[in-house]
Structures are given as C-alpha cells and as structure tokens.
C-alpha cells in the first residue's frame, strides 16, 4: 500500500524512487553540517511526513525503538526537532532554512569559543619546558600533503607571513585567480617580500591582473597550465599536484622545505622568468 511507503524506500518500482537521488544529496549535506546519517533520516522523515511519535518513526525507518528515542532527543538538543505536549509525544521538525541557520550559528559559536581559547592555551603551552635535544635527525627535511583549497591557502598565508625576501608564484590563470580571490596578493603586499609571478599560458590578460604590479609579472606562451607552485625565500616550496586546471577540481598540494627540491623549483622558475614576456 502507498501509505506504507516512505522516501527511504529503495525499490525501483515504488512511486517514490524518483526522489532517492535528491534525498541522498540532502542527507549528505546534513551530515556535512554535523548530523549523523540516522539523525538526518529522522529529520527528513519528520520534515516531509509531519509530526510522528517515536514508535511511528522507528517503524517507518526500521530503526530500534531505543535508538529512535536517543535520535529524537539529540535532535531536540540541537534545536531541530520540537516535542508536542500530548500523549504519546509527537515530534515535528523545523523548516529546513531555520534548521540550517541553527546549525550554522551553533558552529560559529563553537569556532568563536575555540578562537577565544587560543591565547590561554598558548600561554599554558609555554609553561611546560621543552625536552628536545637538538640532533641531526631533528633537523631533517619535512614535507606535508594538503588537500583542498582551504588548507592550501592557509599554508600559503603562513609562508607569506614568514617571508622576508621574495615570494615566487608560477601558475595558470585559474590558479592565479584563486589566489586573487583568496587575498594572497594582499598578504604579499603587506609583507616585507617582493613578488615575482610567471603565468602560463596567457592568451589574453584578465581584468584582475591590471590591479597587480605589471613589472612583477611575466607570461610564457607555451602550454604548461598543469603546473603551479609557490616558493618562499628559497627555503620552502608548495607544489600543486592537482591545480585549478585539473578536470576534477579536487586540488591538493605538497609542501616541503627540502633544500634540493626548493633549489630545483627555483631554477625552473628563474628559467621561466627569463623566457617570459612582460605584459605590456
């Protein structure tokens, strides 16, 4: 019977199967906001079927009754579900827009709380003495893999913050555009370092390039738009293994302070700079 079907039915012959893909997208997005898979299912079910008792929820979603009570209570604590004063108790979900606003505010409060502890935690850390003995091993070269533009841009900001001489950037127009929108060039302007940038390839000059110092930019015509790297003071380098031109758009980069690697990438940059053409 149609009344027994729910949005979570997976049988291809059911009338509601067409909503399965959309439902999975919504559920995954709610998981990104911090809900568990079952919390998401309960919230979606209540949002689309109206107020239900815990028993009705458990039966419809095929969940253990005890777990269902825990789920609705946790959603109440998050402010996403409201209990109605009747017997047996029925639960209803907030509107999706309100629910997302609530989750975002809670996350902002959590981040603000963590940020407020930064100074006190740093002071506590300083109170504990270091017991590291400097050895050749402790001076070994380091490397770090960074996935996604957020961590990568944060690493570039850290590099700019410690730079005292030069920041060298090699990349395609999409790479440079990402840096521009992430305020990388503003950070460099505020630093003590000089910037040099090679763009490859450059068929026409994008508008945002005109806002930068043209004397610090050169273009090469041959196609090497899959390359992107940033060098700081000839002491560290960040190399994109998948940059903004990659088909998947899933960027990740490799950072290292290896002297050999930094020298090699610096030589590549200098050679490209010499072969490059000024923009005007």
MOCOR-V900519 format. One record per backbone hydrogen bond with DSSP energy under -0.5 kcal/mol. CO is the residue of the C=O (numbers start at 1). NH is the residue of the N-H. E is the energy in kcal/mol with one decimal. If there is no record, write none. Layout:
CO_NH_E ; CO_NH_E
This chain:
1_4_-1.5 ; 2_5_-1.3 ; 6_9_-1.8 ; 11_14_-1.8 ; 14_17_-1.2 ; 16_19_-1.7 ; 17_20_-2.0 ; 19_23_-2.8 ; 20_24_-2.3 ; 21_25_-1.9 ; 22_26_-2.3 ; 23_27_-2.7 ; 24_28_-2.5 ; 25_29_-2.2 ; 26_30_-2.3 ; 27_31_-2.0 ; 28_32_-1.8 ; 29_33_-1.1 ; 30_35_-2.0 ; 31_34_-1.7 ; 36_40_-2.3 ; 37_41_-2.0 ; 38_42_-2.4 ; 39_43_-2.4 ; 40_44_-2.7 ; 41_45_-2.6 ; 42_46_-2.5 ; 43_47_-2.2 ; 44_48_-1.8 ; 45_49_-2.1 ; 46_50_-1.4 ; 52_91_-3.2 ; 53_57_-2.3 ; 54_58_-2.6 ; 55_59_-2.3 ; 56_60_-2.4 ; 57_61_-2.6 ; 58_62_-0.7 ; 58_63_-2.1 ; 64_68_-2.2 ; 65_69_-2.0 ; 66_70_-1.7 ; 67_71_-2.5 ; 68_72_-2.6 ; 69_73_-2.1 ; 70_74_-2.3 ; 71_75_-2.2 ; 72_76_-2.0 ; 73_77_-2.3 ; 74_78_-1.5 ; 75_80_-2.6 ; 75_81_-1.1 ; 76_79_-1.3 ; 80_94_-2.4 ; 82_92_-2.5 ; 84_86_-1.9 ; 84_90_-0.7 ; 89_54_-0.6 ; 90_84_-3.4 ; 91_52_-1.9 ; 92_82_-3.0 ; 95_99_-2.6 ; 96_100_-2.6 ; 97_101_-2.2 ; 98_102_-2.3 ; 99_103_-2.4 ; 100_104_-2.7 ; 101_105_-2.3 ; 102_106_-2.1 ; 103_107_-2.1 ; 104_108_-2.6 ; 105_109_-2.5 ; 106_110_-2.0 ; 107_111_-2.5 ; 108_112_-2.8 ; 109_113_-2.2 ; 110_114_-2.2 ; 111_115_-2.8 ; 112_116_-1.9 ; 113_117_-0.7 ; 114_117_-1.0 ; 115_118_-1.3 ; 117_121_-2.5 ; 118_122_-2.1 ; 119_123_-2.2 ; 120_124_-2.1 ; 121_125_-2.3 ; 122_126_-1.8 ; 123_127_-1.0 ; 124_127_-0.5 ; 124_128_-0.6 ; 125_128_-1.0 ; 127_129_-0.5 ; 132_134_-0.6 ; 135_139_-0.7 ; 136_139_-0.6 ; 137_140_-1.6 ; 142_257_-1.6 ; 144_255_-3.0 ; 146_253_-2.6 ; 148_152_-1.6 ; 149_153_-3.0 ; 150_154_-2.1 ; 151_155_-1.9 ; 152_156_-2.2 ; 153_157_-2.5 ; 154_158_-2.0 ; 155_159_-2.3 ; 156_160_-2.7 ; 157_161_-2.2 ; 158_162_-1.1 ; 159_163_-0.6 ; 160_163_-0.8 ; 163_192_-0.6 ; 165_194_-2.4 ; 166_233_-2.6 ; 167_196_-2.1 ; 168_231_-2.6 ; 169_198_-2.7 ; 170_229_-2.3 ; 171_200_-1.9 ; 172_176_-2.7 ; 173_177_-2.6 ; 174_178_-1.8 ; 175_179_-2.1 ; 176_180_-2.5 ; 177_181_-2.4 ; 178_182_-1.2 ; 179_184_-2.3 ; 180_183_-1.4 ; 183_187_-2.0 ; 184_188_-2.0 ; 185_189_-2.2 ; 186_190_-1.7 ; 187_191_-0.6 ; 188_191_-1.0 ; 194_167_-2.5 ; 196_169_-2.6 ; 197_218_-2.5 ; 198_171_-2.1 ; 199_220_-2.2 ; 204_206_-0.6 ; 206_209_-1.0 ; 206_210_-0.6 ; 207_210_-1.3 ; 208_211_-1.3 ; 209_212_-1.9 ; 212_214_-0.7 ; 213_216_-1.6 ; 214_217_-1.5 ; 216_197_-2.6 ; 217_279_-0.6 ; 218_199_-2.5 ; 219_277_-3.0 ; 220_201_-0.6 ; 220_202_-0.5 ; 222_224_-0.8 ; 224_227_-1.7 ; 228_240_-2.8 ; 229_170_-2.6 ; 230_238_-2.6 ; 231_168_-2.5 ; 231_233_-0.6 ; 232_235_-2.9 ; 232_236_-1.2 ; 236_232_-2.6 ; 237_239_-0.5 ; 237_256_-2.3 ; 238_230_-2.3 ; 239_241_-0.5 ; 239_254_-3.2 ; 242_252_-1.1 ; 243_246_-1.8 ; 246_249_-1.3 ; 249_251_-1.1 ; 251_148_-2.7 ; 252_241_-2.1 ; 252_242_-2.0 ; 253_146_-2.8 ; 254_239_-3.0 ; 255_144_-2.3 ; 256_237_-2.6 ; 258_262_-2.9 ; 259_263_-2.3 ; 260_264_-2.2 ; 261_265_-2.6 ; 262_266_-2.4 ; 263_267_-2.1 ; 264_268_-1.9 ; 265_269_-2.3 ; 266_270_-2.7 ; 267_271_-2.3 ; 268_272_-2.1 ; 269_273_-2.8 ; 270_274_-2.2 ; 271_275_-1.8 ; 272_276_-1.3 ; 277_219_-2.7
